């Protein structure tokens, strides 16, 4: 299985922006992202969708547009990505902790 490639574009205490690539056979198990304090928001823009698999799921999304734009609270709601059977999944991910 290929590693996830996570390229930091910006990283600060409150805001991070990452370009993330998930390859074939990768999946993200159901989890939450704990934070020490504040509220944690993620805005994920799916730039490249896998040919098969790699479907994002969240217990509660604030925004879900066309299966390509997701705004959600990863600290409060479980989320996952199904196994990528073919292709790759590329995201531009914005994380805000306020």
C-alpha positions as CSV (number, residue, x, y, z in Angstrom):
1,X,0.0,0.0,0.0
2,X,1.3,3.4,-0.9
3,X,1.8,6.0,1.8
4,X,-0.4,9.1,2.1
5,X,1.4,12.1,0.8
6,X,0.5,15.2,2.9
7,X,2.1,18.4,1.7
8,X,1.7,21.3,4.2
9,X,1.0,24.6,2.4
10,X,0.4,26.6,5.6
11,X,0.6,25.6,9.2
12,X,-0.2,27.8,12.2
13,X,-1.8,27.3,15.6
14,X,-5.3,28.1,14.2
15,X,-5.1,27.3,10.5
16,X,-3.5,24.7,8.4
17,X,-3.8,24.1,4.7
18,X,-2.6,20.7,3.2
19,X,-2.5,19.1,-0.2
20,X,-3.2,15.4,0.5
21,X,-3.0,12.4,-1.9
22,X,-4.4,9.0,-1.0
23,X,-3.4,6.1,-3.4
24,X,-5.1,2.9,-4.4
25,X,-5.9,0.5,-1.6
26,X,-5.8,3.2,1.1
27,X,-8.8,3.8,3.4
28,X,-9.4,5.9,6.4
29,X,-11.1,4.1,9.3
30,X,-13.9,5.6,11.2
31,X,-12.6,8.1,13.8
32,X,-12.8,11.6,15.3
33,X,-10.0,14.1,15.5
34,X,-9.6,15.2,19.1
35,X,-8.5,18.8,19.9
36,X,-7.3,20.1,23.3
37,X,-9.5,23.1,23.2
38,X,-11.8,25.1,20.9
39,X,-13.8,24.0,17.9
40,X,-12.3,22.2,15.0
41,X,-13.6,22.7,11.4
42,X,-12.4,21.1,8.2
43,X,-13.1,22.1,4.7
44,X,-12.0,19.5,2.2
45,X,-12.1,20.1,-1.5
46,X,-11.8,16.9,-3.5
47,X,-9.6,17.8,-6.5
48,X,-9.3,14.2,-7.9
49,X,-11.8,11.5,-7.2
50,X,-10.8,7.9,-7.3
51,X,-12.3,5.8,-10.2
52,X,-13.7,3.3,-7.7
53,X,-14.1,3.7,-3.9
54,X,-12.7,6.4,-1.8
55,X,-16.1,7.7,-0.7
56,X,-16.1,10.1,2.3
57,X,-18.7,9.6,5.0
58,X,-19.4,11.8,8.0
59,X,-22.0,11.4,10.8
60,X,-23.0,15.0,10.2
61,X,-21.7,17.4,7.6
62,X,-22.3,21.1,7.7
63,X,-21.9,21.3,3.9
64,X,-21.7,18.5,1.4
65,X,-21.7,19.8,-2.2
66,X,-21.7,17.3,-5.1
67,X,-19.5,14.8,-3.1
68,X,-16.6,17.1,-3.7
69,X,-16.8,19.9,-1.1
70,X,-17.2,19.0,2.6
71,X,-17.3,21.2,5.6
72,X,-17.6,19.3,8.9
73,X,-16.5,19.1,12.5
74,X,-14.0,16.3,12.8
75,X,-13.7,16.8,16.5
76,X,-17.4,16.1,17.1
77,X,-18.5,13.7,14.4
78,X,-17.1,10.3,13.2
79,X,-15.9,10.3,9.6
80,X,-14.2,7.8,7.3
81,X,-13.2,7.1,3.7
82,X,-13.9,3.8,2.1
83,X,-11.1,1.8,0.5
84,X,-9.8,3.2,-2.8
85,X,-10.2,0.3,-5.2
86,X,-8.9,2.2,-8.3
87,X,-7.2,5.5,-8.8
88,X,-6.3,8.1,-6.2
89,X,-8.0,10.7,-4.1
90,X,-6.5,14.2,-3.9
91,X,-7.7,16.9,-1.5
92,X,-7.1,20.5,-0.7
93,X,-7.8,20.5,3.0
94,X,-8.3,23.6,5.2
95,X,-8.4,23.0,9.0
96,X,-9.4,25.7,11.4
97,X,-9.2,25.5,15.2
98,X,-11.0,28.3,17.0
